[in-house]
Amino acid sequence: MNRRHFIKTVLSTSLLTPLLGPGKSADPNLTLYLISDHPQDSLPAIMRELGTEPSFWSGRFSFGNPHPSGEKIKHVLCRTGWRQACPASSTGLVLSFQPLHHAARPSFTLVRNGKVEDIRSRRLSRLWKEMNDSRPDSACLTIASLNGPREPSAHGRTAAIYTDGKKRAVLALGKDQSKRFASACGEVVVGIERGRAVVLASTCRHKICQSSLPASLAGERIICAPNRFLLEIEGPRFVDTITG
């Protein structure tokens, strides 16, 4: 799979469209997109080549949502010096799972501050060729977001609501309110209380988004992958994502 086809495949998961725009200081330092049914086989080698030493990234990782290979990923990461922690906002590495609409050839690419970077020209080219040529098609997309040391973040003023990759509404954080949004699997109910945005109810199965902490700082996000729903506190600074 060439890089253009890879990006097209990833963008077909419309939830990710807002995350792959022009580079902004609010985006994660590094985001690795890995298409593979067995991400634990490739993830350590890719991260090692990228120089992602656990000590620089706080040494802690978490899962943003349930991952079908979660236990195997946890095992290989712990062997290389990482340790699992919770919540996602306290970790340097957050791993999320997203099913693709259509199965595709196994591959990977890197987004650095919102800009796509081809890392196959490094020593990873052999790994990429082996994955792309000999492994079966996969509909499993693993997203590994690495956030470096953070600066203090300012309080946001509005919460932007996206469904199916399109901006649907902007809610002022200064006004207590609640609003329902139709979604892929039903609906998501968003509440604004005392300057903080929270998911009050959701028709998704695991309801991680519903049980997550309220978002109030600029750049914080709450994502419900099954509902293709994204809530983002608008403003500068870093991004903190909770996926459900």
NUMARSE-326461 format. One record per atom (N, C-alpha, C): x, y, z; atom name; residue number from 1. Coordinates in steps of 0.2 Angstrom, whole numbers. Atoms other than C-alpha are relative to their C-alpha. Layout:
REM residues N
ZAVO       X       Y       Z   atome   num
ZAVO       X       Y       Z      CA   NUM
...
END
This chain:
REM residues 244
ZAVO       X       Y       Z   atome   num
ZAVO       4      -6       0       N     1
ZAVO       0       0       0      CA     1
ZAVO       4       6       0       C     1
ZAVO      -4      -6       0       N     2
ZAVO       7      17      -5      CA     2
ZAVO      -2       5       5       C     2
ZAVO       2      -5      -6       N     3
ZAVO       6      32       7      CA     3
ZAVO      -6       3      -2       C     3
ZAVO       7      -3       2       N     4
ZAVO      -8      40      -3      CA     4
ZAVO      -6      -4       2       C     4
ZAVO       5       4      -1       N     5
ZAVO     -18      25      -2      CA     5
ZAVO      -1      -1       7       C     5
ZAVO       0       0      -7       N     6
ZAVO     -14      23      16      CA     6
ZAVO      -4       5       4       C     6
ZAVO       3      -6      -3       N     7
ZAVO     -20      40      21      CA     7
ZAVO      -7       0      -2       C     7
ZAVO       7       0       3       N     8
ZAVO     -36      38      10      CA     8
ZAVO      -4      -5       4       C     8
ZAVO       4       5      -4       N     9
ZAVO     -40      22      20      CA     9
ZAVO      -1       2       7       C     9
ZAVO       1      -2      -7       N    10
ZAVO     -37      30      37      CA    10
ZAVO      -5       6       0       C    10
ZAVO       5      -5       0       N    11
ZAVO     -47      45      32      CA    11
ZAVO      -7      -2      -2       C    11
ZAVO       6       3       1       N    12
ZAVO     -61      34      27      CA    12
ZAVO      -4      -1       6       C    12
ZAVO       3       0      -6       N    13
ZAVO     -64      32      45      CA    13
ZAVO      -1       7       2       C    13
ZAVO       1      -7       0       N    14
ZAVO     -72      49      46      CA    14
ZAVO       1       3       7       C    14
ZAVO      -1      -3      -7       N    15
ZAVO     -70      51      65      CA    15
ZAVO       7       3       0       C    15
ZAVO      -6      -3      -1       N    16
ZAVO     -52      54      62      CA    16
ZAVO       2       6      -4       C    16
ZAVO      -1      -6       4       N    17
ZAVO     -54      68      49      CA    17
ZAVO       2       6       4       C    17
ZAVO      -2      -6      -4       N    18
ZAVO     -53      82      62      CA    18
ZAVO       7       0       3       C    18
ZAVO      -6       0      -3       N    19
ZAVO     -37      75      69      CA    19
ZAVO       6       0      -5       C    19
ZAVO      -6       0       5       N    20
ZAVO     -27      75      52      CA    20
ZAVO      -1       6      -4       C    20
ZAVO       0      -6       3       N    21
ZAVO     -29      93      48      CA    21
ZAVO       7       4       0       C    21
ZAVO      -6      -4      -1       N    22
ZAVO     -15     107      47      CA    22
ZAVO       3      -1       6       C    22
ZAVO      -4       1      -6       N    23
ZAVO      -1     105      60      CA    23
ZAVO      -2       6       5       C    23
ZAVO       1      -5      -5       N    24
ZAVO      -6     114      76      CA    24
ZAVO       4      -2       7       C    24
ZAVO      -4       2      -6       N    25
ZAVO       3     115      93      CA    25
ZAVO      -4      -4       5       C    25
ZAVO       4       4      -5       N    26
ZAVO     -12     107     101      CA    26
ZAVO       0      -7      -2       C    26
ZAVO       0       7       2       N    27
ZAVO     -10      90      92      CA    27
ZAVO       5      -4       4       C    27
ZAVO      -6       4      -3       N    28
ZAVO       0      76     100      CA    28
ZAVO       6       1      -4       C    28
ZAVO      -6      -1       4       N    29
ZAVO      18      77      96      CA    29
ZAVO       1      -5      -5       C    29
ZAVO      -1       5       5       N    30
ZAVO      18      60      87      CA    30
ZAVO      -7      -4       0       C    30
ZAVO       6       5       0       N    31
ZAVO       3      49      81      CA    31
ZAVO       2      -5      -5       C    31
ZAVO      -2       6       4       N    32
ZAVO       7      32      74      CA    32
ZAVO      -7      -3      -2       C    32
ZAVO       6       4       2       N    33
ZAVO      -7      24      63      CA    33
ZAVO       3      -7      -3       C    33
ZAVO      -3       7       2       N    34
ZAVO      -4       5      61      CA    34
ZAVO      -6      -4      -2       C    34
ZAVO       5       5       2       N    35
ZAVO     -15      -6      51      CA    35
ZAVO       3      -7       0       C    35
ZAVO      -2       7      -1       N    36
ZAVO     -13     -24      57      CA    36
ZAVO      -4      -4       5       C    36
ZAVO       4       4      -5       N    37
ZAVO     -22     -38      65      CA    37
ZAVO       4      -2       6       C    37
ZAVO      -4       2      -5       N    38
ZAVO      -7     -41      76      CA    38
ZAVO       5       6       1       C    38
ZAVO      -5      -6      -1       N    39
ZAVO       0     -24      81      CA    39
ZAVO       5      -1       5       C    39
ZAVO      -6       1      -5       N    40
ZAVO      10     -31      95      CA    40
ZAVO       6      -3      -3       C    40
ZAVO      -6       3       4       N    41
ZAVO      22     -39      82      CA    41
ZAVO       4       5      -3       C    41
ZAVO      -3      -5       4       N    42
ZAVO      26     -23      74      CA    42
ZAVO       1       7       5       C    42
ZAVO       0      -6      -4       N    43
ZAVO      23      -9      87      CA    43
ZAVO       7       1       4       C    43
ZAVO      -6      -2      -4       N    44
ZAVO      39     -11      98      CA    44
ZAVO       6       2      -5       C    44
ZAVO      -5      -2       5       N    45
ZAVO      51     -11      82      CA    45
ZAVO      -1       7      -3       C    45
ZAVO       2      -7       3       N    46
ZAVO      42       5      75      CA    46
ZAVO       2       5       5       C    46
ZAVO      -1      -5      -5       N    47
ZAVO      43      14      92      CA    47
ZAVO       8       0       1       C    47
ZAVO      -7       0      -1       N    48
ZAVO      61       9      94      CA    48
ZAVO       4       4      -5       C    48
ZAVO      -3      -4       6       N    49
ZAVO      66      16      77      CA    49
ZAVO      -1       7       1       C    49
ZAVO       2      -7      -1       N    50
ZAVO      57      32      81      CA    50
ZAVO       3       3       6       C    50
ZAVO      -3      -3      -6       N    51
ZAVO      67      34      97      CA    51
ZAVO      -5       2       5       C    51
ZAVO       5      -1      -5       N    52
ZAVO      52      34     108      CA    52
ZAVO       2      -3       7       C    52
ZAVO      -2       3      -6       N    53
ZAVO      61      30     124      CA    53
ZAVO      -5       2       6       C    53
ZAVO       5       0      -5       N    54
ZAVO      49      27     139      CA    54
ZAVO       1       6       4       C    54
ZAVO      -2      -5      -5       N    55
ZAVO      58      39     150      CA    55
ZAVO      -2       7      -2       C    55
ZAVO       2      -6       2       N    56
ZAVO      55      54     139      CA    56
ZAVO      -8       1       0       C    56
ZAVO       8      -1       1       N    57
ZAVO      36      51     137      CA    57
ZAVO      -3      -2       7       C    57
ZAVO       3       2      -7       N    58
ZAVO      33      48     156      CA    58
ZAVO       1      -7       2       C    58
ZAVO      -1       8      -1       N    59
ZAVO      36      29     154      CA    59
ZAVO      -7      -3       2       C    59
ZAVO       6       3      -1       N    60
ZAVO      17      27     156      CA    60
ZAVO      -5       0      -6       C    60
ZAVO       5       0       5       N    61
ZAVO       4      21     144      CA    61
ZAVO      -7      -2       2       C    61
ZAVO       7       2      -2       N    62
ZAVO     -15      18     144      CA    62
ZAVO      -3      -2      -7       C    62
ZAVO       4       1       6       N    63
ZAVO     -28      12     132      CA    63
ZAVO      -6       5       0       C    63
ZAVO       6      -5       1       N    64
ZAVO     -41      25     126      CA    64
ZAVO      -7      -4       0       C    64
ZAVO       6       4       1       N    65
ZAVO     -54      11     122      CA    65
ZAVO       2      -7       0       C    65
ZAVO      -1       7       0       N    66
ZAVO     -55      -8     123      CA    66
ZAVO       4      -2      -7       C    66
ZAVO      -4       2       6       N    67
ZAVO     -42     -15     110      CA    67
ZAVO       0      -8       0       C    67
ZAVO       0       7       1       N    68
ZAVO     -44     -33     103      CA    68
ZAVO       7      -4       2       C    68
ZAVO      -7       3      -2       N    69
ZAVO     -25     -36     106      CA    69
ZAVO       3       4       6       C    69
ZAVO      -3      -4      -6       N    70
ZAVO     -24     -26     122      CA    70
ZAVO       5      -3       4       C    70
ZAVO      -4       3      -5       N    71
ZAVO     -17     -39     133      CA    71
ZAVO       7      -2      -3       C    71
ZAVO      -7       2       3       N    72
ZAVO      -3     -44     120      CA    72
ZAVO       4       7      -1       C    72
ZAVO      -3      -7       1       N    73
ZAVO       1     -25     117      CA    73
ZAVO       3       2       7       C    73
ZAVO      -2      -1      -7       N    74
ZAVO       2     -23     136      CA    74
ZAVO       6      -4       2       C    74
ZAVO      -6       5      -1       N    75
ZAVO      14     -38     137      CA    75
ZAVO       7       3      -3       C    75
ZAVO      -6      -2       4       N    76
ZAVO      26     -32     124      CA    76
ZAVO       3       7       2       C    76
ZAVO      -2      -6      -2       N    77
ZAVO      26     -14     130      CA    77
ZAVO       4       0       7       C    77
ZAVO      -3       1      -7       N    78
ZAVO      30     -19     148      CA    78
ZAVO       7      -3       0       C    78
ZAVO      -6       3       1       N    79
ZAVO      44     -29     142      CA    79
ZAVO       6       5      -2       C    79
ZAVO      -5      -5       2       N    80
ZAVO      52     -13     135      CA    80
ZAVO       0       6       4       C    80
ZAVO      -1      -6      -5       N    81
ZAVO      51      -2     150      CA    81
ZAVO      -6       4       1       C    81
ZAVO       6      -4      -1       N    82
ZAVO      33       5     149      CA    82
ZAVO      -4      -3       5       C    82
ZAVO       5       3      -5       N    83
ZAVO      20       3     163      CA    83
ZAVO      -7       3      -1       C    83
ZAVO       7      -2       1       N    84
ZAVO       1       4     162      CA    84
ZAVO      -2       4       5       C    84
ZAVO       2      -4      -5       N    85
ZAVO      -7      18     171      CA    85
ZAVO      -7       3      -3       C    85
ZAVO       6      -3       2       N    86
ZAVO     -24      27     171      CA    86
ZAVO      -1       6       4       C    86
ZAVO       4      -1       6       N    87
ZAVO     -32      39     167      CA    87
ZAVO       5       2      -6       C    87
ZAVO      -4      -2       6       N    88
ZAVO     -26      43     149      CA    88
ZAVO       3       6       0       C    88
ZAVO      -3      -7       0       N    89
ZAVO     -23      61     153      CA    89
ZAVO       7       0       4       C    89
ZAVO      -6       0      -4       N    90
ZAVO      -9      56     165      CA    90
ZAVO       6      -4      -4       C    90
ZAVO      -5       4       3       N    91
ZAVO       1      45     152      CA    91
ZAVO       3       3      -6       C    91
ZAVO      -3      -3       6       N    92
ZAVO      13      49     138      CA    92
ZAVO      -2      -4      -6       C    92
ZAVO       2       4       6       N    93
ZAVO       7      35     126      CA    93
ZAVO      -7      -2       1       C    93
ZAVO       7       2       0       N    94
ZAVO     -12      32     123      CA    94
ZAVO      -1      -4      -6       C    94
ZAVO       2       5       5       N    95
ZAVO     -17      17     112      CA    95
ZAVO      -7       0      -1       C    95
ZAVO       7       0       1       N    96
ZAVO     -34      17     104      CA    96
ZAVO      -1      -5      -6       C    96
ZAVO       2       4       6       N    97
ZAVO     -43       5      92      CA    97
ZAVO      -5       3      -4       C    97
ZAVO       5      -2       5       N    98
ZAVO     -53       9      77      CA    98
ZAVO      -1      -5      -6       C    98
ZAVO       1       4       5       N    99
ZAVO     -61      -3      65      CA    99
ZAVO       0       4      -7       C    99
ZAVO       1      -4       7       N   100
ZAVO     -59       2      46      CA   100
ZAVO      -6      -3      -3       C   100
ZAVO       6       2       3       N   101
ZAVO     -74       2      35      CA   101
ZAVO       1      -6      -5       C   101
ZAVO      -1       6       4       N   102
ZAVO     -65     -10      23      CA   102
ZAVO       7      -2       1       C   102
ZAVO      -7       3      -1       N   103
ZAVO     -50     -22      25      CA   103
ZAVO       5       3      -5       C   103
ZAVO      -6      -3       4       N   104
ZAVO     -33     -15      19      CA   104
ZAVO       6      -4       1       C   104
ZAVO      -7       3      -1       N   105
ZAVO     -15     -21      17      CA   105
ZAVO       3       3       6       C   105
ZAVO      -3      -2      -6       N   106
ZAVO      -6     -20      33      CA   106
ZAVO       6       5      -2       C   106
ZAVO      -5      -5       1       N   107
ZAVO       5      -4      34      CA   107
ZAVO       0       5       6       C   107
ZAVO       0      -5      -5       N   108
ZAVO       9      11      45      CA   108
ZAVO       3       6      -3       C   108
ZAVO      -3      -6       2       N   109
ZAVO      13      29      44      CA   109
ZAVO       0       5       7       C   109
ZAVO      -1      -4      -6       N   110
ZAVO      17      43      56      CA   110
ZAVO      -3       7      -1       C   110
ZAVO       2      -7       0       N   111
ZAVO       9      60      59      CA   111
ZAVO       3       4       6       C   111
ZAVO      -4      -4      -5       N   112
ZAVO      20      73      68      CA   112
ZAVO      -3       7      -1       C   112
ZAVO       4      -7      -1       N   113
ZAVO      10      89      74      CA   113
ZAVO      -4       1      -6       C   113
ZAVO       5      -1       5       N   114
ZAVO      -3      86      61      CA   114
ZAVO       2      -1      -8       C   114
ZAVO      -2       1       6       N   115
ZAVO       8      83      46      CA   115
ZAVO       3      -7      -1       C   115
ZAVO      -1       7       1       N   116
ZAVO      10      66      38      CA   116
ZAVO       8      -1      -2       C   116
ZAVO      -7       1       1       N   117
ZAVO      28      59      38      CA   117
ZAVO       1      -7      -2       C   117
ZAVO      -1       7       3       N   118
ZAVO      34      44      28      CA   118
ZAVO       6      -3       4       C   118
ZAVO      -6       3      -4       N   119
ZAVO      45      33      40      CA   119
ZAVO       2      -6      -3       C   119
ZAVO      -2       6       3       N   120
ZAVO      47      19      28      CA   120
ZAVO       7       0      -3       C   120
ZAVO      -6       0       3       N   121
ZAVO      63      25      21      CA   121
ZAVO       6      -1       5       C   121
ZAVO      -5       1      -5       N   122
ZAVO      72      22      37      CA   122
ZAVO       1      -8       0       C   122
ZAVO      -1       8       0       N   123
ZAVO      77       4      43      CA   123
ZAVO      -7      -3       1       C   123
ZAVO       7       3      -1       N   124
ZAVO      58       1      45      CA   124
ZAVO      -3      -2      -7       C   124
ZAVO       2       2       6       N   125
ZAVO      57      -1      26      CA   125
ZAVO      -1      -8      -1       C   125
ZAVO       0       8       1       N   126
ZAVO      60     -20      27      CA   126
ZAVO      -6      -2       4       C   126
ZAVO       5       2      -4       N   127
ZAVO      47     -21      41      CA   127
ZAVO      -7       1      -4       C   127
ZAVO       6      -2       4       N   128
ZAVO      34     -12      30      CA   128
ZAVO      -1      -4      -6       C   128
ZAVO       0       4       6       N   129
ZAVO      38     -22      15      CA   129
ZAVO      -3      -7       2       C   129
ZAVO       2       7      -3       N   130
ZAVO      36     -39      25      CA   130
ZAVO      -8       0       2       C   130
ZAVO       7       0      -2       N   131
ZAVO      19     -33      32      CA   131
ZAVO      -4       1      -6       C   131
ZAVO       5      -2       5       N   132
ZAVO      12     -26      16      CA   132
ZAVO       0      -6      -5       C   132
ZAVO      -1       5       5       N   133
ZAVO      18     -41       5      CA   133
ZAVO      -3      -7       2       C   133
ZAVO       1       6      -2       N   134
ZAVO      15     -56      16      CA   134
ZAVO      -6      -1       5       C   134
ZAVO       6       1      -5       N   135
ZAVO       1     -53      29      CA   135
ZAVO      -6       2      -3       C   135
ZAVO       6      -1       3       N   136
ZAVO     -17     -54      25      CA   136
ZAVO      -3       7       2       C   136
ZAVO       3      -6      -1       N   137
ZAVO     -28     -39      24      CA   137
ZAVO      -3       1       7       C   137
ZAVO       3      -1      -6       N   138
ZAVO     -34     -31      40      CA   138
ZAVO      -5       6       1       C   138
ZAVO       5      -5      -1       N   139
ZAVO     -48     -20      46      CA   139
ZAVO       1       3       7       C   139
ZAVO      -2      -2      -7       N   140
ZAVO     -39     -16      63      CA   140
ZAVO       5       6      -1       C   140
ZAVO      -4      -5       0       N   141
ZAVO     -32       1      65      CA   141
ZAVO       2       2       7       C   141
ZAVO      -3      -2      -6       N   142
ZAVO     -21       5      80      CA   142
ZAVO       3       7       0       C   142
ZAVO      -2      -7       0       N   143
ZAVO     -18      23      84      CA   143
ZAVO       4       1       7       C   143
ZAVO      -5      -1      -6       N   144
ZAVO      -3      26      96      CA   144
ZAVO       2       8       0       C   144
ZAVO      -1      -8      -1       N   145
ZAVO      -3      45     102      CA   145
ZAVO       5       1       5       C   145
ZAVO      -5      -2      -4       N   146
ZAVO      13      51     110      CA   146
ZAVO       0       7       2       C   146
ZAVO       0      -7      -2       N   147
ZAVO      12      67     120      CA   147
ZAVO       7       1       4       C   147
ZAVO      -5      -2      -4       N   148
ZAVO      28      75     126      CA   148
ZAVO      -1       4       6       C   148
ZAVO       2      -4      -5       N   149
ZAVO      30      86     141      CA   149
ZAVO      -5       6      -1       C   149
ZAVO       6      -5       1       N   150
ZAVO      15      98     143      CA   150
ZAVO       1       6       3       C   150
ZAVO       0      -6      -3       N   151
ZAVO      14     116     146      CA   151
ZAVO      -7       1       4       C   151
ZAVO       6      -1      -3       N   152
ZAVO       0     122     157      CA   152
ZAVO      -5       2      -5       C   152
ZAVO       6      -1       5       N   153
ZAVO     -17     123     147      CA   153
ZAVO      -5       5       3       C   153
ZAVO       5      -4      -2       N   154
ZAVO     -29     137     148      CA   154
ZAVO      -7      -3      -1       C   154
ZAVO       6       2       0       N   155
ZAVO     -47     135     151      CA   155
ZAVO      -4       2      -7       C   155
ZAVO       4      -1       6       N   156
ZAVO     -58     134     135      CA   156
ZAVO      -6       4       1       C   156
ZAVO       6      -3       0       N   157
ZAVO     -73     144     131      CA   157
ZAVO      -6      -3      -3       C   157
ZAVO       6       4       4       N   158
ZAVO     -83     133     119      CA   158
ZAVO       2      -7      -1       C   158
ZAVO      -1       7       1       N   159
ZAVO     -85     115     116      CA   159
ZAVO      -3      -2      -7       C   159
ZAVO       2       1       7       N   160
ZAVO     -85     110      97      CA   160
ZAVO      -3      -8       0       C   160
ZAVO       3       7       1       N   161
ZAVO     -96      94      93      CA   161
ZAVO       0      -2      -7       C   161
ZAVO      -1       3       7       N   162
ZAVO     -92      83      78      CA   162
ZAVO      -3      -6       0       C   162
ZAVO       3       7       2       N   163
ZAVO    -102      68      71      CA   163
ZAVO       2      -1      -7       C   163
ZAVO      -2       2       7       N   164
ZAVO     -96      59      56      CA   164
ZAVO       5       4      -3       C   164
ZAVO      -5      -4       3       N   165
ZAVO     -81      70      54      CA   165
ZAVO      -2       8      -1       C   165
ZAVO       2      -7       2       N   166
ZAVO     -92      86      52      CA   166
ZAVO      -2       4       7       C   166
ZAVO       2      -4      -6       N   167
ZAVO     -94     100      65      CA   167
ZAVO      -7       2       0       C   167
ZAVO       8      -1      -1       N   168
ZAVO    -112     101      71      CA   168
ZAVO      -2       5       4       C   168
ZAVO       2      -5      -5       N   169
ZAVO    -112     113      85      CA   169
ZAVO       6       3       4       C   169
ZAVO      -5      -3      -4       N   170
ZAVO    -102     125      96      CA   170
ZAVO      -4       2       6       C   170
ZAVO       3      -1      -6       N   171
ZAVO    -108     125     114      CA   171
ZAVO       4       5       5       C   171
ZAVO      -3      -4      -5       N   172
ZAVO    -103     139     126      CA   172
ZAVO       1      -3       7       C   172
ZAVO      -1       3      -7       N   173
ZAVO     -95     133     142      CA   173
ZAVO      -2       5       6       C   173
ZAVO       2      -4      -5       N   174
ZAVO    -101     148     151      CA   174
ZAVO      -8       0       2       C   174
ZAVO       7       0      -1       N   175
ZAVO    -119     143     150      CA   175
ZAVO      -2      -8       1       C   175
ZAVO       2       7      -2       N   176
ZAVO    -126     127     159      CA   176
ZAVO      -6      -2      -5       C   176
ZAVO       5       2       5       N   177
ZAVO    -136     117     146      CA   177
ZAVO       2      -8      -2       C   177
ZAVO      -1       7       3       N   178
ZAVO    -138     100     138      CA   178
ZAVO      -3      -1      -7       C   178
ZAVO       3       0       7       N   179
ZAVO    -141      95     120      CA   179
ZAVO       2      -8      -2       C   179
ZAVO       0       7       3       N   180
ZAVO    -144      78     111      CA   180
ZAVO       3       1      -7       C   180
ZAVO      -3       0       7       N   181
ZAVO    -134      74      95      CA   181
ZAVO      -1      -7      -3       C   181
ZAVO       0       7       3       N   182
ZAVO    -139      60      83      CA   182
ZAVO       6      -2      -3       C   182
ZAVO      -7       3       2       N   183
ZAVO    -125      48      79      CA   183
ZAVO      -1      -6      -3       C   183
ZAVO       0       7       4       N   184
ZAVO    -120      32      70      CA   184
ZAVO      -4      -5       3       C   184
ZAVO       3       5      -4       N   185
ZAVO    -127      21      84      CA   185
ZAVO      -6       2       4       C   185
ZAVO       6      -3      -4       N   186
ZAVO    -141      32      91      CA   186
ZAVO       1       7       1       C   186
ZAVO      -1      -7      -2       N   187
ZAVO    -137      47     100      CA   187
ZAVO       5       1       6       C   187
ZAVO      -4      -2      -5       N   188
ZAVO    -125      56     112      CA   188
ZAVO      -3       6       3       C   188
ZAVO       3      -6      -4       N   189
ZAVO    -131      68     126      CA   189
ZAVO       6       4       3       C   189
ZAVO      -5      -4      -3       N   190
ZAVO    -119      82     130      CA   190
ZAVO      -2       5       5       C   190
ZAVO       2      -5      -5       N   191
ZAVO    -120      93     146      CA   191
ZAVO       6       5       1       C   191
ZAVO      -4      -5      -2       N   192
ZAVO    -112     109     150      CA   192
ZAVO      -1       2       8       C   192
ZAVO       1      -1      -7       N   193
ZAVO    -110     111     169      CA   193
ZAVO       6       4       3       C   193
ZAVO      -5      -4      -3       N   194
ZAVO    -100     125     178      CA   194
ZAVO       6       0      -4       C   194
ZAVO      -5      -1       5       N   195
ZAVO     -89     128     163      CA   195
ZAVO       4      -7      -2       C   195
ZAVO      -3       7       2       N   196
ZAVO     -85     109     160      CA   196
ZAVO      -5      -4      -5       C   196
ZAVO       4       4       4       N   197
ZAVO     -92      98     146      CA   197
ZAVO       1      -7       2       C   197
ZAVO       0       7      -2       N   198
ZAVO     -97      80     149      CA   198
ZAVO      -5      -4      -4       C   198
ZAVO       5       4       4       N   199
ZAVO    -106      66     140      CA   199
ZAVO      -4      -3       6       C   199
ZAVO       5       2      -5       N   200
ZAVO    -122      63     150      CA   200
ZAVO      -2      -7      -1       C   200
ZAVO       3       7       2       N   201
ZAVO    -128      48     140      CA   201
ZAVO       2      -1      -7       C   201
ZAVO      -2       2       7       N   202
ZAVO    -123      38     125      CA   202
ZAVO      -3      -7      -1       C   202
ZAVO       3       7       1       N   203
ZAVO    -130      23     116      CA   203
ZAVO       6      -5      -2       C   203
ZAVO      -5       5       2       N   204
ZAVO    -113      15     113      CA   204
ZAVO       1      -5       5       C   204
ZAVO       0       6      -4       N   205
ZAVO    -109      -2     121      CA   205
ZAVO       4       1       7       C   205
ZAVO      -4       0      -6       N   206
ZAVO     -95       1     133      CA   206
ZAVO      -1       7       4       C   206
ZAVO       2      -6      -4       N   207
ZAVO    -100      19     138      CA   207
ZAVO       7       3       4       C   207
ZAVO      -6      -3      -3       N   208
ZAVO     -82      24     142      CA   208
ZAVO       0       8      -1       C   208
ZAVO       0      -8       1       N   209
ZAVO     -85      42     135      CA   209
ZAVO      -5       3       5       C   209
ZAVO       5      -2      -5       N   210
ZAVO    -100      43     147      CA   210
ZAVO       3       0       7       C   210
ZAVO      -3       1      -6       N   211
ZAVO     -89      38     162      CA   211
ZAVO       6       4       1       C   211
ZAVO      -7      -4       0       N   212
ZAVO     -74      49     157      CA   212
ZAVO      -1       7       4       C   212
ZAVO       0      -6      -4       N   213
ZAVO     -69      65     167      CA   213
ZAVO      -3       6      -5       C   213
ZAVO       2      -6       4       N   214
ZAVO     -77      82     161      CA   214
ZAVO       6       3      -3       C   214
ZAVO      -5      -4       3       N   215
ZAVO     -67      92     149      CA   215
ZAVO      -1       7       0       C   215
ZAVO       1      -7      -1       N   216
ZAVO     -64     110     152      CA   216
ZAVO       6       4      -3       C   216
ZAVO      -6      -3       3       N   217
ZAVO     -46     114     146      CA   217
ZAVO       1       0      -7       C   217
ZAVO       0       0       7       N   218
ZAVO     -42     120     129      CA   218
ZAVO       4      -6      -3       C   218
ZAVO      -3       5       3       N   219
ZAVO     -38     106     118      CA   219
ZAVO      -2      -7       2       C   219
ZAVO       2       6      -2       N   220
ZAVO     -46      92     128      CA   220
ZAVO      -5      -3      -4       C   220
ZAVO       4       4       4       N   221
ZAVO     -56      79     119      CA   221
ZAVO      -4      -6       3       C   221
ZAVO       3       6      -1       N   222
ZAVO     -69      66     122      CA   222
ZAVO      -3      -3      -6       C   222
ZAVO       2       4       6       N   223
ZAVO     -72      53     108      CA   223
ZAVO      -4      -6       2       C   223
ZAVO       4       6       0       N   224
ZAVO     -85      40     106      CA   224
ZAVO       0      -3      -7       C   224
ZAVO      -2       3       6       N   225
ZAVO     -78      29      92      CA   225
ZAVO      -7      -3      -3       C   225
ZAVO       6       4       3       N   226
ZAVO     -94      18      89      CA   226
ZAVO      -5       5      -3       C   226
ZAVO       5      -5       2       N   227
ZAVO    -105      34      88      CA   227
ZAVO       3       5      -5       C   227
ZAVO      -3      -5       4       N   228
ZAVO     -92      43      77      CA   228
ZAVO      -1       7       3       C   228
ZAVO       1      -6      -4       N   229
ZAVO     -93      57      90      CA   229
ZAVO       6       3       3       C   229
ZAVO      -6      -4      -3       N   230
ZAVO     -80      70      95      CA   230
ZAVO      -2       6       3       C   230
ZAVO       1      -7      -4       N   231
ZAVO     -81      84     108      CA   231
ZAVO       7       2       1       C   231
ZAVO      -7      -3      -1       N   232
ZAVO     -66      96     108      CA   232
ZAVO      -1       7       3       C   232
ZAVO      -1      -7      -3       N   233
ZAVO     -63     111     119      CA   233
ZAVO       4       4      -4       C   233
ZAVO      -4      -4       4       N   234
ZAVO     -58     124     108      CA   234
ZAVO       5       5       3       C   234
ZAVO      -5      -4      -3       N   235
ZAVO     -42     134     111      CA   235
ZAVO       7      -2      -2       C   235
ZAVO      -7       2       1       N   236
ZAVO     -23     133     110      CA   236
ZAVO       2      -6       5       C   236
ZAVO      -4       5      -5       N   237
ZAVO     -11     121     119      CA   237
ZAVO      -1      -7      -2       C   237
ZAVO       0       7       2       N   238
ZAVO     -11     102     120      CA   238
ZAVO      -6      -3      -1       C   238
ZAVO       6       4       1       N   239
ZAVO     -23      89     116      CA   239
ZAVO       0      -6       5       C   239
ZAVO       1       6      -4       N   240
ZAVO     -30      76     128      CA   240
ZAVO      -6      -4      -2       C   240
ZAVO       6       4       3       N   241
ZAVO     -41      62     121      CA   241
ZAVO      -2      -5       5       C   241
ZAVO       3       6      -4       N   242
ZAVO     -53      50     130      CA   242
ZAVO      -4      -3      -5       C   242
ZAVO       4       4       5       N   243
ZAVO     -60      37     118      CA   243
ZAVO      -4      -5       3       C   243
ZAVO       4       5      -2       N   244
ZAVO     -75      27     121      CA   244
ZAVO      -4      -4      -5       C   244
END
